[in-house]
Amino acid sequence: MELIEAITGRKSIRAFKPDPVPKEKVEEILKVAINAPSAINLQPWDIYVVMGEERQRLSRRLIKSYREKKISCSPGNVKPLDEKLSARGAQSFRLMNPYLEEMNEEFNRFINEGSCNFYGAPVAIILCLDKAFSKARYVDIGILLGFIVLTAYGLGLGSCPIGLISAYEEDIKDVLDIPENKEVVIGIAMGYPDEKSPVNRFKSPREGIEAFVRWID
Ligand SMILES: Cc1cc2nc3c(=O)[nH]c(=O)nc-3n(C[C@H](O)[C@H](O)[C@H](O)COP(=O)(O)O)c2cc1C
């Protein structure tokens, strides 16, 4: 697949076929994706790939914890968002909701419990960073995330980044036996897209670059 086509064609997938993904396929994706750049080539990531019964066990724990603590998907801002950003958040809800209504799904439940369940994907990937690193190294994890979702798409798999799960870090570390000195940064749901699910018809729009770019020349 051509690179530009991959970048513009990828989108988050939120319904998956139950079909298992061969371990070799995930391995192939990760072997490509770890070509991502990182500062001083430190490759500071730890990558946990969770499949099969362990994947189900992880979701059961996350959903239970979500129902107890009710920490939801949110922008995670520490100061109020300006009008433009708030409007984008509202737009995300407005544009996706009709697809969920078609599925008789309530938005918050679908997104929050769905995220905890990796949207039923057979593969969950958890990206961790050693706590010895500074916050600047989150950038490296972010780039790896980008490379993983693009590579997965290029090789015929769908994916969705799952940031919500970092709110349930202690549960994840407990279930997966992740050492205390590692921080859970982000998860990824991965599998074969369920083409029949209405939510997978949704493609989020982007602003024109004039909304972000200031030319200084
Ligand atoms: C860091 C990060 C965290 C995200 N966390 C979640 C999440 O917890 N649940 C979810 O459904 N989508 C999550 N997403 C997916 C975004 O909602 C999605 O990327 C965005 O709406 C743009 O849509 P697209 O990926 O289809 O282009 C996350 C994306 C990123 C980059």
The ligand as an SDF file (V2000), in Angstrom:
LIG
                    3D

 31 33  0  0  0  0  0  0  0  0999 V2000
   -3.5260    9.0880   22.5020 C   0  0  0  0  0  0  0  0  0  0  0  0
   -4.8670    8.5930   21.9960 C   0  0  0  0  0  0  0  0  0  0  0  0
   -5.7690    8.0330   22.8810 C   0  0  0  0  0  0  0  0  0  0  0  0
   -6.9950    7.5500   22.4100 C   0  0  0  0  0  0  0  0  0  0  0  0
   -7.8410    6.9210   23.2850 N   0  0  0  0  0  0  0  0  0  0  0  0
   -8.9940    6.3940   22.8270 C   0  0  0  0  0  0  0  0  0  0  0  0
   -9.8430    5.6600   23.7040 C   0  0  0  0  0  0  0  0  0  0  0  0
   -9.5540    5.4490   24.8850 O   0  0  0  0  0  0  0  0  0  0  0  0
  -10.9960    5.1490   23.1910 N   0  0  0  0  0  0  0  0  0  0  0  0
  -11.3480    5.3310   21.8800 C   0  0  0  0  0  0  0  0  0  0  0  0
  -12.4070    4.8550   21.4760 O   0  0  0  0  0  0  0  0  0  0  0  0
  -10.5540    6.0200   21.0230 N   0  0  0  0  0  0  0  0  0  0  0  0
   -9.3990    6.5310   21.4650 C   0  0  0  0  0  0  0  0  0  0  0  0
   -8.5410    7.1950   20.6000 N   0  0  0  0  0  0  0  0  0  0  0  0
   -8.9180    7.3110   19.1880 C   0  0  0  0  0  0  0  0  0  0  0  0
   -9.3060    8.7590   18.8330 C   0  0  0  0  0  0  0  0  0  0  0  0
  -10.5970    9.0020   19.3160 O   0  0  0  0  0  0  0  0  0  0  0  0
   -9.2240    8.8980   17.3120 C   0  0  0  0  0  0  0  0  0  0  0  0
   -7.8920    8.7170   16.9050 O   0  0  0  0  0  0  0  0  0  0  0  0
   -9.6940   10.2710   16.8520 C   0  0  0  0  0  0  0  0  0  0  0  0
  -11.0630   10.4510   17.1200 O   0  0  0  0  0  0  0  0  0  0  0  0
   -9.4580   10.4520   15.3590 C   0  0  0  0  0  0  0  0  0  0  0  0
  -10.0910    9.4350   14.6430 O   0  0  0  0  0  0  0  0  0  0  0  0
   -9.3240    8.4300   13.7050 P   0  0  0  0  0  0  0  0  0  0  0  0
   -8.3050    7.6720   14.5130 O   0  0  0  0  0  0  0  0  0  0  0  0
  -10.3960    7.5230   13.1600 O   0  0  0  0  0  0  0  0  0  0  0  0
   -8.6490    9.2240   12.6150 O   0  0  0  0  0  0  0  0  0  0  0  0
   -7.3300    7.6830   21.0390 C   0  0  0  0  0  0  0  0  0  0  0  0
   -6.4050    8.2480   20.1610 C   0  0  0  0  0  0  0  0  0  0  0  0
   -5.1800    8.6860   20.6220 C   0  0  0  0  0  0  0  0  0  0  0  0
   -4.1870    9.2690   19.6520 C   0  0  0  0  0  0  0  0  0  0  0  0
  1  2  1  0
  2  3  1  0
  2 30  2  0
  3  4  2  0
  4  5  1  0
  4 28  1  0
  5  6  2  0
  6  7  1  0
  6 13  1  0
  7  8  2  0
  7  9  1  0
  9 10  1  0
 10 11  2  0
 10 12  1  0
 12 13  2  0
 13 14  1  0
 14 15  1  0
 14 28  1  0
 15 16  1  0
 16 17  1  0
 16 18  1  0
 18 19  1  0
 18 20  1  0
 20 21  1  0
 20 22  1  0
 22 23  1  0
 23 24  1  0
 24 25  2  0
 24 26  1  0
 24 27  1  0
 28 29  2  0
 29 30  1  0
 30 31  1  0
M  END
$$$$
